[in-house]
Amino acid sequence: MIPLEVFGSESVAADLLQQVRWRDGVTCPRCRSDLTVRNGSYGHSQRYLCKDCDRTFNDKTGTIFAHSKVALRKWLFSIYTFLRFNTSLRQLQREIGVIYKTMHRRVERFTRALDAPSLTLEGPVEIDEVYVSAGKKGREHDRESRSRGLSKRGRGTYEDDKPPVFILVDRSTEQRYVIPAKAADESTIRLLLANRQHESLTVYTDGFRAYDPLEQDDAFNREYVVHGDGEYTDGDVHVNTCESHRRASDAWLSPHRGVSKDKLTQYLRAFQLRRELLRKPGRDALRHAVRATL
C-alpha cells in the first residue's frame, strides 16, 4: 500500500525521517556525542543542541535531504516511486514539478549514498557475467560525441563502453548480487568469491574460460554447463537463476535510456535495494529506503 499520508504532508514526512534517523537515539553528526537536547525547530524538522561541541543541528543535517529547497515529502515520493515502480527521471520531474537537472542531481545523490553489497557466500553459488552497453552519457558539453557502447556485439570491456557485470546467486541464503567490474578475468572472479563461509565453495558457472582456473584450486568445487554445446542444465548444475536476475536488471536499466558507465555502479546498487523492499508494505519499504542512505 502506497504511504500517501507521508507524501501529502510535510510534517508527517519529517516525523518519518526523525524516527528512522534517530531509532538508536539522537547523536551529534559532527562530534558523535549523545549529549543533546531539543532546541526549537527548523521548518518542519526538530532542531537540537549538542552540549559537547555547542553546535546545533536538525533531523536533515548530514543527510542527502540537507540544504534542499524542494519539500522533503517530494523527495521521499521520488525515492519511493524510483525504487518501487522504476519510474524514469523525466517522469519524476513532471510529478514533483522541478527542473530535470535538479531531479537528476538529487536521485544521483541518493544512489551515491547507498553502500556496496557485502558478500558473505555460503554456497552453492551461481556466477555469470553479462556485458552492459554503458558509454559516456551525461558528460560535460565540451566533450566529444557520446557513445553508448552499441557498436559491438558479444563480450566487451570497460574501455570499449561495454563493461562486464557479474551476477551471483547464493542458493543457501537466496541472496542475489549484481556487481559491475572493470574486467571479466580470473582476478576479478576470485575477488568476488573471496568472502566465503566455508573452506571449500561449490561454484556453478557456464563454460567461460575465465572460470577454468577455479578447477585447479582446492578452495573451489567448480561445476559447469557449456551453453555453446546446447547444455543449459545438468541436475543442480546451471546458471538459470543468474539469467533470470539478469533480465530483471535489464528491465531496471531500460527506462533510463542508457546509463553512463561512470554511474552504472550507483544504478545497480539501487536495483539491489529495490529487490530488498519489493515484498515490504509501502511505509516499511520507504523506511528501509531512507535507512539505506543514512
VENBELQUI-V396089 format. One record per backbone hydrogen bond with DSSP energy under -0.5 kcal/mol. CO is the residue of the C=O (numbers start at 1). NH is the residue of the N-H. E is the energy in kcal/mol with one decimal. If there is no record, write none. Layout:
co:nh:e
CO:NH:E
CO:NH:E
This chain:
co:nh:e
2:4:-2.3
3:6:-1.2
3:7:-1.2
4:8:-1.3
5:9:-0.6
6:9:-0.6
9:13:-2.0
10:14:-2.3
11:15:-2.1
12:16:-2.1
13:17:-2.1
14:18:-2.3
15:19:-2.4
16:20:-2.3
17:21:-2.8
18:22:-2.2
20:23:-0.9
22:25:-1.9
28:32:-1.8
33:28:-3.0
34:36:-1.7
35:51:-3.0
37:49:-2.8
40:47:-2.0
42:45:-2.0
45:42:-3.4
46:59:-1.2
47:39:-3.3
48:57:-1.9
49:37:-2.0
49:51:-0.6
50:54:-1.3
55:50:-2.5
57:48:-3.6
58:61:-0.9
60:63:-2.2
63:66:-1.3
65:68:-0.8
71:74:-0.6
71:75:-1.5
72:76:-2.6
73:77:-1.8
74:78:-2.2
75:79:-2.5
76:80:-2.4
77:81:-2.5
78:82:-2.3
79:83:-2.0
80:84:-3.2
81:85:-1.5
81:87:-1.3
88:92:-2.2
89:93:-2.3
90:94:-1.6
91:95:-2.2
92:96:-2.3
93:97:-1.2
93:98:-1.2
99:103:-2.1
100:104:-3.1
101:105:-2.2
102:106:-2.2
103:107:-2.3
104:108:-2.2
105:109:-1.7
106:110:-1.9
107:111:-2.4
108:112:-2.2
109:113:-1.0
111:114:-0.9
117:119:-0.7
118:120:-0.7
121:197:-3.4
124:171:-2.5
125:204:-3.0
126:169:-2.3
128:167:-3.0
130:132:-0.6
130:165:-3.2
132:134:-0.9
133:259:-0.5
135:261:-2.1
136:139:-1.5
140:143:-1.5
147:136:-2.8
157:162:-2.6
158:161:-1.5
161:134:-1.6
163:132:-2.3
164:181:-2.5
165:130:-2.3
166:179:-2.9
167:128:-2.0
168:177:-2.7
169:126:-2.7
169:171:-0.8
170:174:-2.0
170:175:-0.6
175:170:-2.7
177:168:-2.3
179:166:-2.9
182:158:-1.0
183:185:-1.0
185:189:-2.1
186:190:-2.6
187:191:-1.9
188:192:-2.1
189:193:-1.7
191:194:-0.9
194:196:-1.5
195:121:-2.6
201:221:-2.6
202:124:-0.5
202:125:-2.5
203:223:-2.6
204:127:-2.1
205:225:-1.6
208:211:-1.8
209:212:-1.7
211:214:-1.6
212:215:-1.9
213:216:-1.1
214:217:-1.2
216:218:-0.5
217:220:-1.8
219:201:-2.5
220:222:-0.5
221:203:-2.1
223:205:-2.0
225:227:-0.7
226:229:-1.2
226:231:-2.1
227:230:-2.1
230:232:-0.6
234:237:-1.8
236:238:-0.9
237:234:-2.2
239:243:-1.9
240:244:-2.3
241:245:-2.3
242:246:-2.3
243:247:-1.8
244:248:-1.5
245:249:-2.1
246:250:-2.4
247:251:-2.0
248:252:-1.6
249:253:-1.9
250:254:-1.7
251:255:-0.7
253:256:-1.3
253:258:-0.5
254:257:-1.9
260:263:-1.3
260:264:-0.6
263:267:-2.0
264:268:-2.2
265:269:-1.9
266:270:-1.8
267:271:-1.7
268:272:-2.0
269:273:-2.1
270:274:-2.4
271:275:-1.6
272:276:-1.1
273:277:-1.3
274:278:-0.9
277:280:-1.3
281:285:-2.8
282:286:-2.2
283:287:-2.3
284:288:-2.4
285:289:-2.1
286:290:-2.4
287:291:-2.7
288:292:-1.6
290:293:-1.4
290:294:-0.5
291:294:-1.0
